[in-house]
């Protein structure tokens, strides 16, 4: 960027993953370090020394990460600790290290370039995986490679703070938990990154620290330099570089408003979500890591409405054992502050298990051998998880949730395997196995919505996964940036699908929850309330605000808004109506976007 551009104002749109507004000077953080060198070893006698140099860098990297974990625990910052465990597992992974050593030996090349080849190999494995969560996990391997490279090149890579004492906005291509742990957290005001999504490490860390963050900005690192003034609006998903005076003044006012409102929202966290005419909604929290539970409870979660278990499977040389599952789930279901915990069986595509078995590459993994389809094919892997869930259900109120159900025969087969797992435990003499566990299915495939009345006869509850339901019903890939404008929760078709699910559930006498992003969207809350959902499960940061709106309205009002929204023919009409209504009805909760 040329010097005359340094004071130009840029406004970039990304994905807001942690709400709030941060205003400060930019600290441009480059985690990539030096260029990767390449050279051939002069003769074979140097190969053992090069292998030893690589193994030494591996060991140093592990020791550094262990030290970082130790310091995090001392500071009582638990969120990144579990993620750093994954990085340590990668360092210890024999396939990872042996592949690099093989490149050094077979091709007679330096350790740095061999490591680069290993990284390229892993990138190929992840190529074509369209699931946001899974594809973003290649960043774990990249973080580990970067750390090893620093140790190979002797770079200390200390983070230097040269931009005043008032805190900084950290801008980077991406940020690992280990990188964050080395920063002076009390000096960070917010984050903005080129890459990442709602499940990226930057998002997880930002939410844990309750700092505003916007990710998925593509090329913010091309527009910003250290010491530029930056605004991060984590609520709207906007980043402003070098704002002009009037804009800066408006955002400073917005920030004051948000900070006051946020303090006010927290007061509502511990209160029940009850309308003025006494209709109560259960409020749950979606989690991926057990470390998220304390923050969930602090923000008012009454239950864990969705525990995604995929993380237990990622980057392991071997599959998680029954004890791995049991010990993890036990920490969730035994928490005395939670009324119940809903454990979703793993929702991963078959290509995620490349280490364990060879599978054909799929053109569209999102609609391929994944979730319940994979589980019904790999029954023993499935049963390992089911056995652990049965065992832990004796320790606290536990529900089981099956993802991506599209037919009655799938849920019947899943229930059959679930019962087989129970009988096996009983035959082995395992005590205290309950006779029954609440069984639910994710309503996220359009075919399931169409036969919701039939599926309701098979289960104890529904949980609507709006993220996939929206993309499947509107025939769009939500990871495709060119189609972002089409991903619309307020589309009339989406609203009718949700209403059909709720009505079918209630007619059958079962409860219905929602665990997709839509459940935590304040703009949608009156519509969902009007549909009479029994539970809304969301990110912990959204809970206080959602509770506040629910407590200030009535079911009569919610039903009126719902009926009006359903009367429109197009998504823009619905959104325009709902936005205008909510901004006027709850002016303190909705700050109108300014030009």
C-alpha positions in Angstrom: 0.0 0.0 0.0 1.4 3.4 -1.0 2.0 6.1 1.5 -0.8 8.3 0.1 -3.3 5.5 0.8 -2.4 5.3 4.5 -5.0 7.9 5.5 -7.7 6.7 3.1 -10.9 5.4 4.7 -11.7 1.8 3.9 -14.8 -0.1 5.0 -14.6 -3.9 4.9 -17.4 -6.4 5.4 -16.7 -9.8 7.1 -18.2 -12.2 9.5 -18.9 -10.8 13.0 -18.0 -13.6 15.4 -17.8 -11.7 18.7 -20.1 -8.7 19.3 -19.2 -5.2 20.4 -17.3 -2.3 19.1 -13.6 -1.7 19.5 -11.8 1.5 18.5 -8.0 1.7 18.5 -4.7 1.6 16.7 -3.8 -1.3 14.5 -1.1 -3.8 15.5 -0.3 -5.7 12.3 0.6 -9.3 13.4 2.3 -11.6 10.9 2.4 -15.2 12.2 4.1 -16.6 9.1 7.5 -15.4 10.0 10.3 -15.9 7.5 10.3 -17.3 4.0 10.8 -21.1 3.8 14.3 -21.9 2.5 15.0 -24.8 0.1 18.3 -26.5 -0.5 19.6 -30.0 -1.2 21.9 -31.7 1.4 25.4 -32.0 0.0 25.8 -35.7 0.8 24.0 -38.5 2.5 26.1 -38.1 5.7 24.2 -34.9 6.4 20.8 -36.6 6.4 20.9 -37.9 10.0 21.9 -34.4 11.3 19.0 -32.8 9.4 16.6 -35.4 10.8 18.0 -34.6 14.3 17.6 -30.9 13.7 13.9 -31.5 12.8 13.3 -33.6 15.8 14.9 -31.0 18.1 12.6 -28.3 16.7 9.6 -30.7 17.3 10.7 -31.1 20.9 11.2 -27.3 21.4 7.8 -26.6 19.9 6.1 -29.0 22.3 7.9 -27.5 25.3 6.9 -24.0 24.3 3.3 -25.0 23.9 3.3 -26.7 27.3 4.7 -23.5 28.8 2.0 -21.4 27.1 -0.6 -23.8 28.5 0.9 -23.5 32.0 0.8 -19.7 31.9 -2.8 -19.7 30.6 -3.9 -21.9 33.5 -2.2 -19.5 35.9 -4.0 -16.6 34.3 -7.3 -18.7 34.5 -7.8 -18.4 30.8 -9.1 -21.8 29.9 -10.6 -21.4 26.4 -7.4 -21.9 24.3 -5.9 -24.6 26.5 -7.9 -27.5 24.9 -7.1 -26.2 21.4 -3.4 -26.1 22.2 -3.8 -29.7 23.2 -4.6 -30.5 19.6 -1.5 -28.7 18.4 0.6 -30.8 20.9 -1.1 -34.0 19.5 -0.1 -33.0 16.0 3.5 -32.5 17.1 3.4 -36.0 18.6 1.6 -37.5 15.6 3.9 -40.2 14.2 2.4 -39.9 10.7 3.1 -36.1 10.7 6.7 -36.4 11.9 7.5 -39.6 9.9 6.2 -38.1 6.7 8.6 -35.1 7.1 11.5 -37.4 8.0 10.8 -39.5 4.9 10.9 -36.4 2.7 14.3 -35.5 4.2 15.7 -38.9 3.7 14.2 -39.8 0.3 14.8 -36.5 -1.4 17.9 -35.3 0.5 16.4 -31.9 1.3 16.4 -29.5 4.3 13.9 -29.9 7.1 12.2 -26.6 6.4 11.2 -27.7 2.8 10.3 -31.2 3.9 8.0 -29.6 6.5 6.4 -27.5 3.8 5.8 -30.6 1.7 4.1 -32.3 4.7 1.8 -29.2 5.1 0.9 -29.4 1.4 0.0 -33.1 1.8 -2.4 -32.2 4.6 -3.9 -29.4 2.6 -4.7 -31.9 -0.2 -6.5 -34.1 2.3 -8.7 -31.2 3.3 -9.2 -30.1 -0.3 -12.9 -30.2 -1.3 -14.2 -30.4 2.3 -17.0 -27.8 2.2 -18.0 -28.0 5.9 -16.8 -24.7 7.4 -15.8 -26.3 10.7 -13.8 -29.1 9.2 -12.1 -27.2 6.5 -11.0 -24.5 8.9 -9.2 -27.1 11.0 -6.3 -27.2 8.5 -5.2 -24.0 10.3 -4.2 -26.3 13.2 -1.6 -28.0 11.1 -0.5 -24.6 9.7 0.0 -23.2 13.2 2.1 -26.2 14.2 4.2 -25.9 11.0 4.8 -22.2 11.7 6.0 -22.9 15.2 8.4 -25.6 14.1 9.7 -23.4 11.3 10.5 -20.7 13.8 12.5 -23.1 15.9 14.3 -24.4 12.8 15.3 -20.9 11.8 16.1 -19.8 15.3 13.4 -17.0 15.2 12.1 -16.1 18.7 9.1 -14.3 17.1 8.3 -12.3 20.2 5.3 -10.1 19.9 6.4 -6.5 20.3 3.9 -3.7 21.3 5.0 -0.4 19.8 1.7 1.4 19.5 0.9 3.3 22.7 -0.6 2.2 26.0 -4.3 2.3 25.3 -4.5 -1.1 23.7 -4.5 -2.3 20.1 -6.6 -3.9 17.4 -4.8 -7.0 16.3 -5.0 -7.5 12.5 -3.6 -10.6 10.9 -4.2 -13.2 8.2 -5.2 -15.6 11.1 -4.3 -16.1 14.7 -3.7 -19.3 16.7 -4.5 -19.7 20.4 -0.8 -20.1 21.0 -0.1 -16.8 19.3 -2.9 -15.2 21.3 -1.4 -16.6 24.5 1.8 -14.8 23.9 0.1 -11.5 23.5 -0.5 -9.1 26.3 -4.2 -9.8 26.5 -5.0 -6.7 28.6 -3.7 -4.6 25.7 -6.0 -6.2 23.1 -9.2 -4.3 22.2 -10.3 -6.5 19.3 -9.4 -8.8 16.4 -9.7 -8.6 12.6 -8.5 -11.4 10.3 -8.4 -12.2 6.6 -9.5 -15.8 7.1 -11.7 -17.7 9.5 -15.4 -18.3 10.2 -17.6 -18.7 13.3 -15.7 -21.8 14.4 -12.2 -20.5 13.7 -9.7 -20.2 16.6 -9.8 -16.4 16.4 -13.6 -16.5 16.9 -13.4 -18.9 19.8 -10.7 -16.9 21.6 -12.4 -13.6 20.9 -15.7 -14.9 22.4 -13.9 -16.3 25.3 -12.2 -13.0 26.1 -15.4 -11.1 25.1 -13.5 -9.0 22.7 -15.1 -7.7 19.4 -13.9 -9.6 16.4 -14.6 -9.8 12.7 -13.1 -12.6 10.5 -13.3 -13.7 6.9 -12.3 -10.2 5.6 -10.3 -11.8 2.8 -7.7 -9.0 2.4 -7.7 -6.6 5.3 -3.9 -7.2 5.7 -3.5 -5.5 2.3 -5.2 -2.4 3.4 -3.9 -1.8 6.9 -0.6 -0.9 8.6 0.5 -0.8 12.1 -0.6 2.4 13.8 -3.6 3.0 11.5 -6.8 3.8 13.3 -9.2 0.9 13.1 -12.9 0.3 14.2 -14.0 -3.3 14.7 -17.8 -3.7 14.8 -18.2 -7.3 15.8 -22.0 -7.0 15.9 -22.4 -5.8 12.3 -19.4 -7.6 11.0 -17.7 -4.4 9.8 -14.2 -3.0 10.0 -13.3 0.6 9.2 -9.7 1.6 8.6 -8.8 5.2 9.1 -12.4 6.5 9.8 -13.0 10.1 9.0 -13.9 12.4 12.0 -17.7 12.2 11.7 -17.7 8.5 11.3 -15.3 8.1 14.3 -17.6 10.2 16.4 -20.7 8.1 15.5 -18.9 4.9 16.3 -17.6 6.3 19.6 -21.3 7.0 20.4 -22.3 3.5 19.3 -19.6 2.0 21.5 -20.8 3.9 24.6 -24.3 2.8 23.8 -23.2 -0.8 23.4 -21.1 -0.9 26.6 -24.0 0.4 28.7 -26.4 -1.9 27.0 -24.1 -4.9 27.5 -23.8 -4.3 31.2 -27.6 -4.0 31.3 -28.1 -7.2 29.3 -26.0 -9.2 31.8 -28.5 -8.5 34.5 -31.0 -10.4 32.4 -28.8 -13.4 32.0 -29.8 -15.1 35.3 -33.5 -14.3 34.8 -35.9 -16.8 33.1 -37.0 -16.1 29.5 -40.6 -15.4 30.4 -42.9 -13.1 28.4 -45.1 -10.5 30.1 -48.1 -12.9 29.7 -46.1 -15.8 31.3 -45.0 -17.9 28.3 -41.6 -19.4 29.2 -38.9 -20.5 26.7 -36.0 -22.7 27.8 -32.6 -21.1 26.9 -29.7 -23.3 26.1 -26.2 -22.8 24.9 -24.3 -24.3 21.9 -20.8 -25.5 22.8 -17.9 -27.3 21.1 -15.5 -27.4 24.0 -16.1 -28.2 27.7 -14.1 -25.0 28.5 -17.0 -23.0 27.2 -19.4 -24.1 30.0 -18.4 -21.6 32.7 -19.0 -18.6 30.3 -22.3 -20.2 29.1 -23.6 -20.4 32.7 -22.3 -16.9 33.5 -24.4 -15.5 30.6 -27.5 -17.3 31.6 -27.6 -20.7 29.9 -30.0 -23.0 31.6 -28.9 -26.1 29.6 -26.5 -27.2 27.0 -28.9 -27.3 24.0 -26.2 -28.6 21.6 -22.9 -30.2 22.3 -21.0 -30.7 19.1 -18.7 -33.7 19.5 -16.7 -33.5 16.3 -13.7 -32.0 18.1 -13.0 -35.3 19.8 -12.2 -36.9 16.4 -10.1 -34.2 14.8 -6.3 -34.7 14.3 -6.0 -38.0 16.1 -3.8 -40.8 14.8 -6.4 -43.1 16.4 -10.1 -43.0 17.1 -11.2 -41.7 20.5 -11.9 -44.5 22.9 -15.1 -45.0 24.9 -13.3 -43.7 27.9 -12.2 -40.6 26.0 -15.9 -39.9 25.2 -17.1 -40.7 28.7 -14.6 -38.6 30.5 -15.4 -35.6 28.2 -19.2 -35.9 28.5 -19.1 -36.4 32.2 -17.8 -32.9 32.7 -20.8 -31.6 30.9 -23.7 -33.6 32.3 -22.6 -33.4 35.9 -22.5 -29.6 36.1 -25.0 -28.7 38.8 -25.9 -25.4 37.1 -27.3 -27.1 34.0 -30.8 -28.6 33.8 -29.9 -30.9 30.9 -27.3 -31.6 28.3 -28.0 -32.5 24.6 -25.1 -34.5 23.1 -25.2 -34.6 19.3 -23.5 -37.6 17.8 -20.6 -36.7 15.6 -21.3 -34.9 12.3 -18.3 -35.4 10.2 -17.8 -36.4 6.6 -16.2 -39.7 5.6 -13.2 -38.0 4.2 -12.4 -36.7 7.7 -11.3 -40.3 8.6 -8.6 -40.6 6.0 -6.1 -41.9 8.6 -8.3 -44.8 9.5 -9.6 -46.0 6.1 -9.5 -45.3 2.4 -12.6 -43.7 1.0 -13.5 -42.3 -2.4 -13.2 -38.5 -2.8 -16.7 -36.9 -2.9 -17.6 -34.1 -5.2 -20.0 -32.7 -2.6 -19.1 -33.8 0.9 -21.9 -31.7 2.4 -24.4 -34.0 0.9 -22.2 -37.1 0.9 -21.2 -39.8 3.4 -21.4 -37.8 6.6 -23.2 -37.5 9.9 -25.8 -40.2 10.5 -25.0 -41.8 7.1 -21.4 -42.4 8.1 -22.5 -43.6 11.5 -24.9 -46.2 10.1 -22.1 -47.4 7.8 -19.4 -47.5 10.5 -21.4 -49.1 13.3 -18.6 -49.9 15.6 -17.3 -46.3 15.6 -20.8 -45.2 16.2 -21.4 -47.6 19.1 -18.3 -46.4 20.9 -19.8 -43.0 21.2 -23.3 -44.4 22.0 -22.0 -46.6 24.8 -20.3 -43.6 26.4 -23.5 -41.5 26.2 -25.5 -44.3 27.8 -23.0 -44.5 30.7 -22.8 -40.8 31.3 -26.6 -40.5 31.1 -26.7 -42.2 34.5 -24.8 -39.2 36.0 -27.1 -36.4 34.9 -30.0 -35.4 32.6 -28.8 -36.3 29.2 -30.4 -36.2 25.7 -29.0 -37.6 22.5 -29.4 -35.9 19.2 -28.9 -37.5 15.8 -27.8 -35.2 12.9 -28.9 -35.0 9.3 -31.8 -37.4 9.5 -33.7 -37.5 6.2 -36.0 -40.5 6.6 -37.9 -42.7 9.1 -35.8 -45.7 8.3 -32.6 -43.8 9.3 -33.9 -42.9 12.7 -35.2 -46.4 13.3 -31.9 -47.9 12.4 -30.1 -45.4 14.7 -32.4 -46.3 17.6 -31.8 -50.0 16.9 -28.1 -49.5 17.2 -28.5 -47.3 20.3 -30.5 -50.1 22.0 -27.9 -52.7 20.9 -25.2 -50.5 22.6 -27.3 -50.5 25.8 -27.8 -54.2 25.8 -24.0 -54.8 25.3 -23.3 -52.7 28.4 -25.8 -54.6 30.5 -24.4 -57.9 29.3 -20.9 -56.7 30.3 -22.2 -56.0 33.8 -22.0 -52.2 33.6 -24.2 -50.8 36.4 -26.8 -48.0 36.4 -27.5 -48.0 32.7 -30.9 -46.2 32.4 -33.8 -47.9 30.6 -34.4 -44.9 28.4 -32.8 -41.7 27.1 -34.5 -38.8 25.4 -33.9 -39.2 21.7 -34.0 -36.2 19.3 -33.2 -35.5 15.7 -31.8 -32.5 13.9 -34.4 -31.1 11.5 -32.1 -29.8 8.9 -32.9 -31.7 5.7 -36.0 -30.6 3.8 -37.3 -34.2 3.4 -37.4 -34.4 7.2 -39.5 -31.3 7.4 -42.0 -32.7 4.8 -42.4 -35.9 6.9 -42.1 -34.2 10.3 -45.4 -35.7 11.4 -44.1 -39.2 10.8 -40.7 -38.5 12.4 -42.4 -37.1 15.5 -43.8 -40.5 16.2 -40.3 -41.9 16.5 -38.5 -39.5 18.8 -38.9 -37.4 22.0 -37.9 -34.0 20.6 -36.9 -32.1 17.5 -34.0 -29.6 17.2 -34.1 -27.4 14.2 -30.6 -26.8 12.6 -31.3 -23.7 10.7 -27.7 -23.3 9.3 -28.1 -26.4 7.1 -31.9 -26.2 6.6 -31.5 -22.8 5.1 -28.7 -23.8 2.7 -30.4 -27.0 1.6 -33.9 -25.5 1.2 -32.6 -22.4 -0.7 -30.1 -24.5 -2.7 -27.1 -22.4 -1.8 -23.7 -23.2 -0.4 -23.3 -20.9 2.7 -19.5 -21.2 2.3 -19.8 -19.6 -1.2 -19.0 -15.9 -0.7 -20.7 -15.0 -4.0 -24.0 -16.4 -2.6 -23.9 -14.8 0.9 -26.7 -12.4 -0.1 -29.0 -15.3 -0.7 -28.5 -16.9 2.7 -31.7 -15.5 4.3 -33.2 -16.9 7.5 -36.3 -14.6 7.0 -37.1 -16.1 3.6 -40.8 -17.0 3.5 -40.0 -20.6 2.6 -37.7 -20.9 5.6 -40.2 -19.5 7.9 -42.9 -21.9 6.6 -40.5 -24.9 7.0 -39.8 -24.0 10.6 -43.5 -23.5 11.4 -44.3 -26.9 9.9 -41.8 -28.5 12.1 -43.1 -26.8 15.3 -46.7 -27.7 14.5 -45.9 -31.3 13.7 -44.0 -31.6 16.9 -46.7 -30.1 19.1 -49.4 -32.1 17.5 -47.5 -35.3 18.4 -46.9 -34.0 21.9 -43.1 -33.6 21.7 -41.0 -30.5 22.3 -39.1 -28.6 19.6 -35.9 -26.7 20.0 -33.8 -24.6 17.6 -30.0 -24.7 17.8 -29.0 -22.9 14.6 -27.6 -19.4 14.4 -31.1 -18.0 13.8 -32.0 -18.9 17.5 -29.6 -16.3 18.8 -30.5 -13.6 16.3 -32.4 -10.8 18.1 -34.0 -9.7 14.8 -35.8 -13.1 14.6 -36.7 -13.6 18.2 -40.4 -12.4 18.0 -41.0 -14.6 15.0 -39.6 -17.7 16.7 -41.5 -16.8 19.9 -44.7 -16.5 17.9 -44.1 -20.0 16.6 -44.0 -21.3 20.2 -40.7 -23.0 20.1 -40.0 -24.7 23.5 -36.2 -24.1 23.5 -33.7 -21.8 21.9 -30.1 -22.7 22.0 -27.4 -20.2 21.0 -23.9 -18.8 21.5 -23.5 -17.7 25.1 -22.9 -14.1 24.2 -26.4 -13.8 22.7 -28.3 -15.2 25.7 -28.8 -12.0 27.9 -30.0 -9.9 25.0 -32.4 -12.6 23.8 -33.8 -13.0 27.3 -34.3 -9.2 27.7 -36.4 -9.0 24.5 -38.5 -12.0 25.5 -39.2 -10.5 28.9 -40.3 -7.3 27.4 -42.9 -8.7 25.0 -46.1 -10.8 25.0 -47.1 -13.9 23.0 -49.9 -11.8 21.5 -47.4 -9.4 20.1 -45.1 -12.1 18.9 -47.9 -13.9 17.1 -49.0 -10.6 15.4 -45.4 -10.1 14.1 -45.2 -13.7 12.9 -48.5 -13.5 11.0 -47.5 -10.3 9.4 -44.1 -11.7 8.4 -45.8 -14.7 6.9 -48.1 -12.5 4.8 -45.2 -11.3 2.6 -44.1 -13.0 -0.6 -40.4 -12.1 -0.7 -37.5 -12.2 1.7 -36.6 -8.5 1.2 -40.2 -7.6 2.2 -40.0 -9.8 5.3 -36.6 -8.4 6.4 -37.7 -4.8 5.8 -40.8 -5.2 7.9 -39.1 -7.1 10.7 -36.1 -4.7 10.9 -38.4 -1.6 11.0 -40.6 -3.2 13.6 -37.8 -4.3 15.9 -35.8 -1.1 15.7 -38.9 0.9 16.5 -40.2 -1.5 19.2 -36.9 -2.0 20.9 -34.8 1.1 20.1 -32.3 0.4 22.9 -31.6 -3.1 21.6 -31.2 -2.3 17.9 -28.9 0.5 16.8 -30.0 1.4 13.3 -27.1 1.0 10.8 -25.8 4.4 9.7 -24.4 5.3 6.3 
